[in-house]
Amino acid sequence: MGKYEHLYVAIEHEEGKPIPVSLEMLGEARRLMDDYNRRYSASEKVVAVVLGHGVRRLCEELLFYGADAVIYADSPELVHPRNLVDTKVISSIATDRNLVLKFSPGSADFVKPRYMFFAADNIGRQLSSTVMAELESGLASDINKLVISDLEIKHEHKTKGQAMVYERTLEMYRPDFSGFLWTTILCLDNRNPAIARDYHPQACSIIPGVFAPIERDESRKGVIVDYSPTFDPQDLKVRVLSRTIVKSRVDFDSKKAIVSFGRGIKDSPEADIRLAADLARELGAEVGVSLPISKKPFPVSESISSEYMTPDRVIGTSGRKVTPLLYVAAGISGAMHHLAGMKESEFVVAINPDEGAPIKDECDVFIRGRMEDVIPALIEELRATKPAAAKEVAARK
Ligand SMILES: Cc1cc2nc3c(=O)[nH]c(=O)nc-3n(C[C@H](O)[C@H](O)[C@H](O)COP(=O)(O)OP(=O)(O)OC[C@H]3O[C@@H](n4cnc5c(N)ncnc54)[C@H](O)[C@@H]3O)c2cc1C
């Protein structure tokens, strides 16, 4: 047994209910470690880390979803996520050998986890960076594929130019350049004697929606370990005085259709947004946008900007995941980050002049053309067919 062992997963939850990405991370952790233990004849664990208050029931649930062990810190101070205090507690848990010995008695040399996962959402992205700074290791953010392998590396600085095998390396893949290229990120120890130092855990934040949870299995057994956190006044200097959950005006859940637009509006932004909104009205649909639109990249009137160019309309890994019966993507290229939010839509129509746009591979109907030309024709057709359809329904009654 070595200094670095086990895969830790930082769990996020809403009042004791795990958010979907937490179970997705556990599912991928389970698959990776089952394969790892088989290949390396090891018995390293998937360890869920939970902070909260009154979360014991959640810990049991996490065992059913693939954790071998759950370490939980229970305190009224941990009811709501707060980066400063959460960083401290998770970092302390990750370096506490006594906790590990409760579920892995052979881990007498344990120093830190071998691998660590966080969610690539607003909370997890920040938490992952501060925890990894605390643990003095590196971090790959927004990952959507993971492989563990033995790699031969020859690097001017890391290995002083010598070819060396790095065993059990976590290859962390992320979509880059607007999601059209993949980058593989490795977190490798420096083996060059002049700058030697270790980089563990090998850690990443994981894009919500890309991995599947394993099937819930109540017969799965594991160990639940209670950790008692201690706080300095300094840790608690950020206080939550009140908390309101603001309900979004945007309704992606009850609407059966969504019309989304992206940077394809660039030639006539104001008019194109009005077109997309008109089409949505005809279809009884909600309006969605790609992430760049929420950054207000084009000048439009204040009323259009505040109504449509808003973060709560973003679909994708940084926004909402949606599953409507009909998804219309107008002027959206189909970057991986956007696809992750809409690929489970029942029927997808894309409007785009570029047949090489990746959205073409993800849609049921691809309309090659500019939205300025296509949407008015669609609206006209809808208006023409609506009375006929209504008459048909009336006749059937
Ligand atoms: C960490 C991270 C997280 C991200 N999260 C998200 C996310 O949650 N959601 C998201 O959407 N993106 C996200 N992105 C950004 C993502 O990678 C893409 O950059 C973005 O989705 C591209 O937006 P787009 O399709 O609107 O623009 P572009 O990629 O610029 O595509 C515009 C499309 O419009 C077409 N077009 C041009 N003129 C017209 C016209 N007249 N009519 C019709 N079509 C036209 C073009 O052919 C092109 O295909 C994220 C990126 C990172 C790095």
The ligand as a MOL file (V3000), in Angstrom:
LIG
                    3D

  0  0  0     0  0            999 V3000
M  V30 BEGIN CTAB
M  V30 COUNTS 53 58 0 0 0
M  V30 BEGIN ATOM
M  V30 1 C -16.0420 25.5330 -19.5570 0
M  V30 2 C -16.9760 25.8650 -20.6640 0
M  V30 3 C -18.3300 25.7100 -20.4590 0
M  V30 4 C -19.2330 26.0240 -21.4930 0
M  V30 5 N -20.5600 25.8620 -21.2820 0
M  V30 6 C -21.4290 26.1230 -22.2880 0
M  V30 7 C -22.8380 25.9230 -22.1280 0
M  V30 8 O -23.3250 25.5450 -21.0730 0
M  V30 9 N -23.6470 26.1800 -23.1730 0
M  V30 10 C -23.1740 26.6150 -24.3870 0
M  V30 11 O -23.9880 26.8340 -25.3040 0
M  V30 12 N -21.8600 26.8060 -24.5600 0
M  V30 13 C -20.9820 26.5810 -23.5440 0
M  V30 14 N -19.6550 26.8090 -23.7320 0
M  V30 15 C -19.2230 27.4510 -24.9790 0
M  V30 16 C -19.1420 26.4380 -26.0990 0
M  V30 17 O -17.9070 25.7510 -26.0400 0
M  V30 18 C -19.2840 27.1440 -27.4580 0
M  V30 19 O -18.2980 28.1480 -27.5620 0
M  V30 20 C -20.6510 27.7720 -27.6570 0
M  V30 21 O -21.6740 26.8210 -27.3890 0
M  V30 22 C -20.8080 28.2430 -29.0990 0
M  V30 23 O -21.9860 28.9980 -29.1730 0
M  V30 24 P -22.7490 29.1850 -30.5410 0
M  V30 25 O -23.0910 27.8590 -31.1100 0
M  V30 26 O -23.8410 30.1610 -30.2660 0
M  V30 27 O -21.6750 29.9780 -31.4270 0
M  V30 28 P -20.7520 29.5000 -32.6120 0
M  V30 29 O -19.9620 28.2850 -32.2410 0
M  V30 30 O -20.0030 30.7140 -33.0240 0
M  V30 31 O -21.7750 29.0660 -33.7510 0
M  V30 32 C -22.5900 29.9520 -34.4670 0
M  V30 33 C -23.2700 29.1440 -35.5660 0
M  V30 34 O -24.1770 29.9840 -36.2530 0
M  V30 35 C -24.1420 29.6450 -37.6250 0
M  V30 36 N -24.6520 30.8030 -38.3550 0
M  V30 37 C -23.9810 31.8770 -38.8350 0
M  V30 38 N -24.8210 32.7330 -39.4370 0
M  V30 39 C -26.0590 32.1860 -39.3190 0
M  V30 40 C -27.3510 32.6040 -39.7390 0
M  V30 41 N -27.5350 33.7660 -40.3820 0
M  V30 42 N -28.3940 31.7970 -39.4710 0
M  V30 43 C -28.2470 30.6100 -38.8190 0
M  V30 44 N -27.0230 30.1740 -38.4130 0
M  V30 45 C -25.9500 30.9660 -38.6490 0
M  V30 46 C -22.6770 29.3370 -37.8900 0
M  V30 47 O -22.5610 28.5440 -39.0580 0
M  V30 48 C -22.2900 28.6040 -36.6200 0
M  V30 49 O -22.4820 27.2030 -36.7770 0
M  V30 50 C -18.7460 26.5010 -22.7330 0
M  V30 51 C -17.3670 26.6260 -22.9190 0
M  V30 52 C -16.4970 26.3170 -21.8970 0
M  V30 53 C -15.0230 26.4650 -22.1300 0
M  V30 END ATOM
M  V30 BEGIN BOND
M  V30 1 1 1 2
M  V30 2 1 2 3
M  V30 3 2 2 52
M  V30 4 2 3 4
M  V30 5 1 4 5
M  V30 6 1 4 50
M  V30 7 2 5 6
M  V30 8 1 6 7
M  V30 9 1 6 13
M  V30 10 2 7 8
M  V30 11 1 7 9
M  V30 12 1 9 10
M  V30 13 2 10 11
M  V30 14 1 10 12
M  V30 15 2 12 13
M  V30 16 1 13 14
M  V30 17 1 14 15
M  V30 18 1 14 50
M  V30 19 1 15 16
M  V30 20 1 16 17
M  V30 21 1 16 18
M  V30 22 1 18 19
M  V30 23 1 18 20
M  V30 24 1 20 21
M  V30 25 1 20 22
M  V30 26 1 22 23
M  V30 27 1 23 24
M  V30 28 2 24 25
M  V30 29 1 24 26
M  V30 30 1 24 27
M  V30 31 1 27 28
M  V30 32 2 28 29
M  V30 33 1 28 30
M  V30 34 1 28 31
M  V30 35 1 31 32
M  V30 36 1 32 33
M  V30 37 1 33 34
M  V30 38 1 33 48
M  V30 39 1 34 35
M  V30 40 1 35 36
M  V30 41 1 35 46
M  V30 42 1 36 37
M  V30 43 1 36 45
M  V30 44 2 37 38
M  V30 45 1 38 39
M  V30 46 1 39 40
M  V30 47 2 39 45
M  V30 48 1 40 41
M  V30 49 2 40 42
M  V30 50 1 42 43
M  V30 51 2 43 44
M  V30 52 1 44 45
M  V30 53 1 46 47
M  V30 54 1 46 48
M  V30 55 1 48 49
M  V30 56 2 50 51
M  V30 57 1 51 52
M  V30 58 1 52 53
M  V30 END BOND
M  V30 END CTAB
M  END
